[in-house]
């Protein structure tokens, strides 16, 4: 008889809550003023999401369907 299911627990794949499934996040980085600028400014830097490693999805082991 062939065994269809193993004793492993199945993990559910959901959209990453940190990057909302985009795979990258944006950070605000303040830049100081210098001799050419009289005020500082905030630059927006885009980086790969550290939570999902840029995939946009994560595996969830414990899923609570009641919430």
PDB file of N, CA, C and O in Angstrom:
ATOM      1  N   UNK A   1       0.839  -1.172   0.000  1.00  0.00           N
ATOM      2  CA  UNK A   1       0.000   0.000   0.000  1.00  0.00           C
ATOM      3  C   UNK A   1       0.890   1.244   0.000  1.00  0.00           C
ATOM      4  O   UNK A   1       1.885   1.309   0.723  1.00  0.00           O
ATOM      5  N   UNK A   2       0.533   2.190  -0.788  1.00  0.00           N
ATOM      6  CA  UNK A   2       1.323   3.404  -0.933  1.00  0.00           C
ATOM      7  C   UNK A   2       0.904   4.435   0.114  1.00  0.00           C
ATOM      8  O   UNK A   2      -0.281   4.623   0.390  1.00  0.00           O
ATOM      9  N   UNK A   3       1.890   5.081   0.675  1.00  0.00           N
ATOM     10  CA  UNK A   3       1.620   6.072   1.707  1.00  0.00           C
ATOM     11  C   UNK A   3       1.562   7.464   1.076  1.00  0.00           C
ATOM     12  O   UNK A   3       2.539   7.922   0.484  1.00  0.00           O
ATOM     13  N   UNK A   4       0.418   8.130   1.204  1.00  0.00           N
ATOM     14  CA  UNK A   4       0.244   9.433   0.575  1.00  0.00           C
ATOM     15  C   UNK A   4       0.738  10.583   1.439  1.00  0.00           C
ATOM     16  O   UNK A   4       1.254  11.568   0.911  1.00  0.00           O
ATOM     17  N   UNK A   5       0.594  10.484   2.732  1.00  0.00           N
ATOM     18  CA  UNK A   5       0.989  11.557   3.632  1.00  0.00           C
ATOM     19  C   UNK A   5       2.031  11.039   4.607  1.00  0.00           C
ATOM     20  O   UNK A   5       1.968   9.898   5.064  1.00  0.00           O
ATOM     21  N   UNK A   6       2.982  11.895   4.912  1.00  0.00           N
ATOM     22  CA  UNK A   6       3.973  11.511   5.914  1.00  0.00           C
ATOM     23  C   UNK A   6       3.563  12.105   7.254  1.00  0.00           C
ATOM     24  O   UNK A   6       2.527  12.762   7.356  1.00  0.00           O
ATOM     25  N   UNK A   7       4.348  11.881   8.249  1.00  0.00           N
ATOM     26  CA  UNK A   7       4.044  12.384   9.587  1.00  0.00           C
ATOM     27  C   UNK A   7       4.541  13.813   9.792  1.00  0.00           C
ATOM     28  O   UNK A   7       4.465  14.332  10.905  1.00  0.00           O
ATOM     29  N   UNK A   8       5.040  14.448   8.759  1.00  0.00           N
ATOM     30  CA  UNK A   8       5.515  15.829   8.875  1.00  0.00           C
ATOM     31  C   UNK A   8       4.343  16.784   9.009  1.00  0.00           C
ATOM     32  O   UNK A   8       3.252  16.546   8.491  1.00  0.00           O
ATOM     33  N   UNK A   9       4.602  17.875   9.724  1.00  0.00           N
ATOM     34  CA  UNK A   9       3.597  18.924   9.804  1.00  0.00           C
ATOM     35  C   UNK A   9       3.721  19.799   8.569  1.00  0.00           C
ATOM     36  O   UNK A   9       4.826  20.104   8.119  1.00  0.00           O
ATOM     37  N   UNK A  10       2.593  20.196   8.030  1.00  0.00           N
ATOM     38  CA  UNK A  10       2.598  21.045   6.849  1.00  0.00           C
ATOM     39  C   UNK A  10       2.701  22.504   7.260  1.00  0.00           C
ATOM     40  O   UNK A  10       2.062  22.932   8.221  1.00  0.00           O
ATOM     41  N   UNK A  11       3.498  23.256   6.536  1.00  0.00           N
ATOM     42  CA  UNK A  11       3.645  24.683   6.809  1.00  0.00           C
ATOM     43  C   UNK A  11       2.824  25.470   5.791  1.00  0.00           C
ATOM     44  O   UNK A  11       2.727  25.089   4.625  1.00  0.00           O
ATOM     45  N   UNK A  12       2.247  26.551   6.243  1.00  0.00           N
ATOM     46  CA  UNK A  12       1.439  27.389   5.368  1.00  0.00           C
ATOM     47  C   UNK A  12       2.288  28.567   4.893  1.00  0.00           C
ATOM     48  O   UNK A  12       3.018  29.167   5.681  1.00  0.00           O
ATOM     49  N   UNK A  13       2.191  28.893   3.614  1.00  0.00           N
ATOM     50  CA  UNK A  13       2.938  30.018   3.054  1.00  0.00           C
ATOM     51  C   UNK A  13       2.005  31.213   2.959  1.00  0.00           C
ATOM     52  O   UNK A  13       0.941  31.137   2.344  1.00  0.00           O
ATOM     53  N   UNK A  14       2.417  32.327   3.579  1.00  0.00           N
ATOM     54  CA  UNK A  14       1.608  33.542   3.592  1.00  0.00           C
ATOM     55  C   UNK A  14       2.433  34.718   3.079  1.00  0.00           C
ATOM     56  O   UNK A  14       3.657  34.630   2.979  1.00  0.00           O
ATOM     57  N   UNK A  15       1.761  35.809   2.759  1.00  0.00           N
ATOM     58  CA  UNK A  15       2.426  37.025   2.315  1.00  0.00           C
ATOM     59  C   UNK A  15       3.193  37.639   3.483  1.00  0.00           C
ATOM     60  O   UNK A  15       2.690  37.687   4.606  1.00  0.00           O
ATOM     61  N   UNK A  16       4.388  38.099   3.219  1.00  0.00           N
ATOM     62  CA  UNK A  16       5.240  38.683   4.259  1.00  0.00           C
ATOM     63  C   UNK A  16       4.603  39.970   4.784  1.00  0.00           C
ATOM     64  O   UNK A  16       4.287  40.865   3.999  1.00  0.00           O
ATOM     65  N   UNK A  17       4.409  40.074   6.110  1.00  0.00           N
ATOM     66  CA  UNK A  17       3.790  41.287   6.654  1.00  0.00           C
ATOM     67  C   UNK A  17       4.740  42.483   6.691  1.00  0.00           C
ATOM     68  O   UNK A  17       4.284  43.623   6.778  1.00  0.00           O
ATOM     69  N   UNK A  18       6.035  42.248   6.628  1.00  0.00           N
ATOM     70  CA  UNK A  18       6.995  43.345   6.687  1.00  0.00           C
ATOM     71  C   UNK A  18       7.030  44.137   5.394  1.00  0.00           C
ATOM     72  O   UNK A  18       7.030  45.368   5.419  1.00  0.00           O
ATOM     73  N   UNK A  19       7.061  43.438   4.254  1.00  0.00           N
ATOM     74  CA  UNK A  19       7.167  44.122   2.955  1.00  0.00           C
ATOM     75  C   UNK A  19       5.861  44.076   2.156  1.00  0.00           C
ATOM     76  O   UNK A  19       5.812  44.576   1.032  1.00  0.00           O
ATOM     77  N   UNK A  20       4.812  43.489   2.715  1.00  0.00           N
ATOM     78  CA  UNK A  20       3.507  43.341   2.044  1.00  0.00           C
ATOM     79  C   UNK A  20       3.605  42.586   0.730  1.00  0.00           C
ATOM     80  O   UNK A  20       2.846  42.857  -0.200  1.00  0.00           O
ATOM     81  N   UNK A  21       4.537  41.638   0.647  1.00  0.00           N
ATOM     82  CA  UNK A  21       4.664  40.793  -0.532  1.00  0.00           C
ATOM     83  C   UNK A  21       5.524  41.378  -1.640  1.00  0.00           C
ATOM     84  O   UNK A  21       5.686  40.742  -2.682  1.00  0.00           O
ATOM     85  N   UNK A  22       6.081  42.571  -1.451  1.00  0.00           N
ATOM     86  CA  UNK A  22       6.905  43.193  -2.492  1.00  0.00           C
ATOM     87  C   UNK A  22       8.310  42.597  -2.571  1.00  0.00           C
ATOM     88  O   UNK A  22       8.895  42.533  -3.652  1.00  0.00           O
ATOM     89  N   UNK A  23       8.848  42.165  -1.447  1.00  0.00           N
ATOM     90  CA  UNK A  23      10.201  41.618  -1.421  1.00  0.00           C
ATOM     91  C   UNK A  23      11.261  42.655  -1.096  1.00  0.00           C
ATOM     92  O   UNK A  23      12.414  42.307  -0.841  1.00  0.00           O
ATOM     93  N   UNK A  24      10.885  43.916  -1.102  1.00  0.00           N
ATOM     94  CA  UNK A  24      11.832  44.953  -0.694  1.00  0.00           C
ATOM     95  C   UNK A  24      11.120  45.958   0.205  1.00  0.00           C
ATOM     96  O   UNK A  24       9.907  46.152   0.122  1.00  0.00           O
ATOM     97  N   UNK A  25      11.909  46.586   1.062  1.00  0.00           N
ATOM     98  CA  UNK A  25      11.390  47.585   1.998  1.00  0.00           C
ATOM     99  C   UNK A  25      12.137  48.894   1.776  1.00  0.00           C
ATOM    100  O   UNK A  25      13.252  48.907   1.253  1.00  0.00           O
ATOM    101  N   UNK A  26      11.515  49.981   2.175  1.00  0.00           N
ATOM    102  CA  UNK A  26      12.135  51.290   2.028  1.00  0.00           C
ATOM    103  C   UNK A  26      12.423  51.863   3.406  1.00  0.00           C
ATOM    104  O   UNK A  26      11.587  51.819   4.308  1.00  0.00           O
ATOM    105  N   UNK A  27      13.643  52.408   3.546  1.00  0.00           N
ATOM    106  CA  UNK A  27      14.082  52.999   4.795  1.00  0.00           C
ATOM    107  C   UNK A  27      14.348  54.483   4.577  1.00  0.00           C
ATOM    108  O   UNK A  27      14.826  54.890   3.518  1.00  0.00           O
ATOM    109  N   UNK A  28      14.037  55.280   5.582  1.00  0.00           N
ATOM    110  CA  UNK A  28      14.380  56.691   5.540  1.00  0.00           C
ATOM    111  C   UNK A  28      15.733  56.872   6.212  1.00  0.00           C
ATOM    112  O   UNK A  28      15.927  56.448   7.351  1.00  0.00           O
ATOM    113  N   UNK A  29      16.672  57.505   5.506  1.00  0.00           N
ATOM    114  CA  UNK A  29      18.018  57.726   6.018  1.00  0.00           C
ATOM    115  C   UNK A  29      18.275  59.234   6.043  1.00  0.00           C
ATOM    116  O   UNK A  29      18.296  59.873   4.991  1.00  0.00           O
ATOM    117  N   UNK A  30      18.470  59.808   7.235  1.00  0.00           N
ATOM    118  CA  UNK A  30      18.747  61.239   7.293  1.00  0.00           C
ATOM    119  C   UNK A  30      20.164  61.548   6.807  1.00  0.00           C
ATOM    120  O   UNK A  30      21.119  60.879   7.202  1.00  0.00           O
ATOM    121  N   UNK A  31      20.297  62.554   5.958  1.00  0.00           N
ATOM    122  CA  UNK A  31      21.597  63.006   5.461  1.00  0.00           C
ATOM    123  C   UNK A  31      21.893  64.359   6.092  1.00  0.00           C
ATOM    124  O   UNK A  31      21.035  65.242   6.092  1.00  0.00           O
ATOM    125  N   UNK A  32      23.077  64.530   6.622  1.00  0.00           N
ATOM    126  CA  UNK A  32      23.394  65.792   7.291  1.00  0.00           C
ATOM    127  C   UNK A  32      23.623  66.925   6.288  1.00  0.00           C
ATOM    128  O   UNK A  32      23.842  66.706   5.097  1.00  0.00           O
ATOM    129  N   UNK A  33      23.563  68.124   6.819  1.00  0.00           N
ATOM    130  CA  UNK A  33      23.866  69.264   5.961  1.00  0.00           C
ATOM    131  C   UNK A  33      25.373  69.348   5.737  1.00  0.00           C
ATOM    132  O   UNK A  33      26.156  68.805   6.516  1.00  0.00           O
ATOM    133  N   UNK A  34      25.769  70.029   4.672  1.00  0.00           N
ATOM    134  CA  UNK A  34      27.188  70.242   4.392  1.00  0.00           C
ATOM    135  C   UNK A  34      27.360  71.652   3.842  1.00  0.00           C
ATOM    136  O   UNK A  34      26.439  72.464   3.925  1.00  0.00           O
ATOM    137  N   UNK A  35      28.518  71.948   3.287  1.00  0.00           N
ATOM    138  CA  UNK A  35      28.791  73.304   2.815  1.00  0.00           C
ATOM    139  C   UNK A  35      27.948  73.674   1.589  1.00  0.00           C
ATOM    140  O   UNK A  35      27.707  74.857   1.352  1.00  0.00           O
ATOM    141  N   UNK A  36      27.502  72.701   0.817  1.00  0.00           N
ATOM    142  CA  UNK A  36      26.690  72.982  -0.364  1.00  0.00           C
ATOM    143  C   UNK A  36      25.196  73.041  -0.069  1.00  0.00           C
ATOM    144  O   UNK A  36      24.423  73.548  -0.882  1.00  0.00           O
ATOM    145  N   UNK A  37      24.776  72.519   1.105  1.00  0.00           N
ATOM    146  CA  UNK A  37      23.358  72.514   1.498  1.00  0.00           C
ATOM    147  C   UNK A  37      23.224  73.214   2.832  1.00  0.00           C
ATOM    148  O   UNK A  37      24.052  73.018   3.721  1.00  0.00           O
ATOM    149  N   UNK A  38      22.195  74.027   2.985  1.00  0.00           N
ATOM    150  CA  UNK A  38      22.024  74.706   4.264  1.00  0.00           C
ATOM    151  C   UNK A  38      21.203  73.888   5.265  1.00  0.00           C
ATOM    152  O   UNK A  38      21.224  74.176   6.461  1.00  0.00           O
ATOM    153  N   UNK A  39      20.479  72.871   4.783  1.00  0.00           N
ATOM    154  CA  UNK A  39      19.710  71.998   5.680  1.00  0.00           C
ATOM    155  C   UNK A  39      19.948  70.546   5.276  1.00  0.00           C
ATOM    156  O   UNK A  39      20.317  70.255   4.138  1.00  0.00           O
ATOM    157  N   UNK A  40      19.732  69.651   6.218  1.00  0.00           N
ATOM    158  CA  UNK A  40      19.817  68.227   5.912  1.00  0.00           C
ATOM    159  C   UNK A  40      18.558  67.767   5.213  1.00  0.00           C
ATOM    160  O   UNK A  40      17.573  68.501   5.141  1.00  0.00           O
ATOM    161  N   UNK A  41      18.589  66.556   4.700  1.00  0.00           N
ATOM    162  CA  UNK A  41      17.403  66.011   4.040  1.00  0.00           C
ATOM    163  C   UNK A  41      17.317  64.520   4.336  1.00  0.00           C
ATOM    164  O   UNK A  41      18.273  63.909   4.813  1.00  0.00           O
ATOM    165  N   UNK A  42      16.165  63.954   4.046  1.00  0.00           N
ATOM    166  CA  UNK A  42      15.938  62.530   4.283  1.00  0.00           C
ATOM    167  C   UNK A  42      15.885  61.819   2.941  1.00  0.00           C
ATOM    168  O   UNK A  42      15.046  62.132   2.096  1.00  0.00           O
ATOM    169  N   UNK A  43      16.791  60.858   2.746  1.00  0.00           N
ATOM    170  CA  UNK A  43      16.792  60.032   1.541  1.00  0.00           C
ATOM    171  C   UNK A  43      16.019  58.750   1.817  1.00  0.00           C
ATOM    172  O   UNK A  43      16.000  58.260   2.946  1.00  0.00           O
ATOM    173  N   UNK A  44      15.390  58.215   0.793  1.00  0.00           N
ATOM    174  CA  UNK A  44      14.677  56.941   0.910  1.00  0.00           C
ATOM    175  C   UNK A  44      15.489  55.874   0.200  1.00  0.00           C
ATOM    176  O   UNK A  44      15.735  55.960  -1.003  1.00  0.00           O
ATOM    177  N   UNK A  45      15.903  54.865   0.959  1.00  0.00           N
ATOM    178  CA  UNK A  45      16.731  53.776   0.454  1.00  0.00           C
ATOM    179  C   UNK A  45      15.883  52.516   0.363  1.00  0.00           C
ATOM    180  O   UNK A  45      15.190  52.169   1.320  1.00  0.00           O
ATOM    181  N   UNK A  46      15.928  51.828  -0.769  1.00  0.00           N
ATOM    182  CA  UNK A  46      15.213  50.574  -0.953  1.00  0.00           C
ATOM    183  C   UNK A  46      16.185  49.415  -0.739  1.00  0.00           C
ATOM    184  O   UNK A  46      17.304  49.428  -1.252  1.00  0.00           O
ATOM    185  N   UNK A  47      15.749  48.419   0.021  1.00  0.00           N
ATOM    186  CA  UNK A  47      16.607  47.285   0.353  1.00  0.00           C
ATOM    187  C   UNK A  47      15.780  46.006   0.351  1.00  0.00           C
ATOM    188  O   UNK A  47      14.556  46.049   0.476  1.00  0.00           O
ATOM    189  N   UNK A  48      16.451  44.873   0.209  1.00  0.00           N
ATOM    190  CA  UNK A  48      15.775  43.579   0.246  1.00  0.00           C
ATOM    191  C   UNK A  48      15.223  43.324   1.643  1.00  0.00           C
ATOM    192  O   UNK A  48      15.887  43.610   2.639  1.00  0.00           O
ATOM    193  N   UNK A  49      14.037  42.799   1.715  1.00  0.00           N
ATOM    194  CA  UNK A  49      13.390  42.513   2.994  1.00  0.00           C
ATOM    195  C   UNK A  49      14.178  41.450   3.760  1.00  0.00           C
ATOM    196  O   UNK A  49      14.499  40.393   3.216  1.00  0.00           O
ATOM    197  N   UNK A  50      14.484  41.735   5.011  1.00  0.00           N
ATOM    198  CA  UNK A  50      15.248  40.793   5.828  1.00  0.00           C
ATOM    199  C   UNK A  50      14.380  39.674   6.391  1.00  0.00           C
ATOM    200  O   UNK A  50      14.897  38.632   6.793  1.00  0.00           O
ATOM    201  N   UNK A  51      13.086  39.878   6.424  1.00  0.00           N
ATOM    202  CA  UNK A  51      12.177  38.893   7.011  1.00  0.00           C
ATOM    203  C   UNK A  51      11.896  37.727   6.052  1.00  0.00           C
ATOM    204  O   UNK A  51      11.832  36.575   6.480  1.00  0.00           O
ATOM    205  N   UNK A  52      11.729  38.027   4.761  1.00  0.00           N
ATOM    206  CA  UNK A  52      11.407  36.986   3.780  1.00  0.00           C
ATOM    207  C   UNK A  52      12.552  36.759   2.777  1.00  0.00           C
ATOM    208  O   UNK A  52      12.410  35.956   1.854  1.00  0.00           O
ATOM    209  N   UNK A  53      13.666  37.449   2.948  1.00  0.00           N
ATOM    210  CA  UNK A  53      14.830  37.360   2.053  1.00  0.00           C
ATOM    211  C   UNK A  53      14.483  37.720   0.610  1.00  0.00           C
ATOM    212  O   UNK A  53      15.052  37.160  -0.327  1.00  0.00           O
ATOM    213  N   UNK A  54      13.561  38.643   0.436  1.00  0.00           N
ATOM    214  CA  UNK A  54      13.219  39.139  -0.890  1.00  0.00           C
ATOM    215  C   UNK A  54      12.212  38.294  -1.658  1.00  0.00           C
ATOM    216  O   UNK A  54      11.915  38.600  -2.813  1.00  0.00           O
ATOM    217  N   UNK A  55      11.679  37.238  -1.049  1.00  0.00           N
ATOM    218  CA  UNK A  55      10.716  36.371  -1.734  1.00  0.00           C
ATOM    219  C   UNK A  55       9.294  36.920  -1.700  1.00  0.00           C
ATOM    220  O   UNK A  55       8.508  36.653  -2.609  1.00  0.00           O
ATOM    221  N   UNK A  56       8.959  37.679  -0.672  1.00  0.00           N
ATOM    222  CA  UNK A  56       7.606  38.196  -0.527  1.00  0.00           C
ATOM    223  C   UNK A  56       6.674  37.244   0.190  1.00  0.00           C
ATOM    224  O   UNK A  56       5.526  37.591   0.466  1.00  0.00           O
ATOM    225  N   UNK A  57       7.151  36.050   0.496  1.00  0.00           N
ATOM    226  CA  UNK A  57       6.338  35.051   1.199  1.00  0.00           C
ATOM    227  C   UNK A  57       7.159  34.416   2.310  1.00  0.00           C
ATOM    228  O   UNK A  57       8.376  34.276   2.197  1.00  0.00           O
ATOM    229  N   UNK A  58       6.478  34.034   3.385  1.00  0.00           N
ATOM    230  CA  UNK A  58       7.132  33.342   4.488  1.00  0.00           C
ATOM    231  C   UNK A  58       6.329  32.099   4.845  1.00  0.00           C
ATOM    232  O   UNK A  58       5.132  32.022   4.570  1.00  0.00           O
ATOM    233  N   UNK A  59       6.997  31.131   5.461  1.00  0.00           N
ATOM    234  CA  UNK A  59       6.322  29.927   5.944  1.00  0.00           C
ATOM    235  C   UNK A  59       5.883  30.145   7.383  1.00  0.00           C
ATOM    236  O   UNK A  59       6.651  30.643   8.206  1.00  0.00           O
ATOM    237  N   UNK A  60       4.666  29.775   7.678  1.00  0.00           N
ATOM    238  CA  UNK A  60       4.135  29.887   9.022  1.00  0.00           C
ATOM    239  C   UNK A  60       3.840  28.479   9.516  1.00  0.00           C
ATOM    240  O   UNK A  60       3.065  27.746   8.899  1.00  0.00           O
ATOM    241  N   UNK A  61       4.457  28.104  10.627  1.00  0.00           N
ATOM    242  CA  UNK A  61       4.260  26.762  11.167  1.00  0.00           C
ATOM    243  C   UNK A  61       2.969  26.652  11.965  1.00  0.00           C
ATOM    244  O   UNK A  61       2.201  25.706  11.791  1.00  0.00           O
ATOM    245  N   UNK A  62       2.738  27.617  12.836  1.00  0.00           N
ATOM    246  CA  UNK A  62       1.546  27.608  13.675  1.00  0.00           C
ATOM    247  C   UNK A  62       0.553  28.615  13.128  1.00  0.00           C
ATOM    248  O   UNK A  62       0.781  29.822  13.207  1.00  0.00           O
ATOM    249  N   UNK A  63      -0.536  28.132  12.580  1.00  0.00           N
ATOM    250  CA  UNK A  63      -1.544  29.000  11.992  1.00  0.00           C
ATOM    251  C   UNK A  63      -2.783  28.961  12.856  1.00  0.00           C
ATOM    252  O   UNK A  63      -3.309  27.890  13.156  1.00  0.00           O
ATOM    253  N   UNK A  64      -3.251  30.141  13.257  1.00  0.00           N
ATOM    254  CA  UNK A  64      -4.461  30.243  14.033  1.00  0.00           C
ATOM    255  C   UNK A  64      -5.562  30.796  13.126  1.00  0.00           C
ATOM    256  O   UNK A  64      -5.576  31.990  12.827  1.00  0.00           O
ATOM    257  N   UNK A  65      -6.467  29.947  12.695  1.00  0.00           N
ATOM    258  CA  UNK A  65      -7.494  30.346  11.759  1.00  0.00           C
ATOM    259  C   UNK A  65      -8.636  31.120  12.413  1.00  0.00           C
ATOM    260  O   UNK A  65      -9.491  31.663  11.714  1.00  0.00           O
ATOM    261  N   UNK A  66      -8.663  31.178  13.757  1.00  0.00           N
ATOM    262  CA  UNK A  66      -9.741  31.871  14.454  1.00  0.00           C
ATOM    263  C   UNK A  66      -9.584  33.382  14.411  1.00  0.00           C
ATOM    264  O   UNK A  66     -10.578  34.098  14.530  1.00  0.00           O
ATOM    265  N   UNK A  67      -8.375  33.890  14.245  1.00  0.00           N
ATOM    266  CA  UNK A  67      -8.148  35.345  14.248  1.00  0.00           C
ATOM    267  C   UNK A  67      -8.413  35.954  12.906  1.00  0.00           C
ATOM    268  O   UNK A  67      -8.270  37.166  12.739  1.00  0.00           O
TER     269      UNK A  67
END
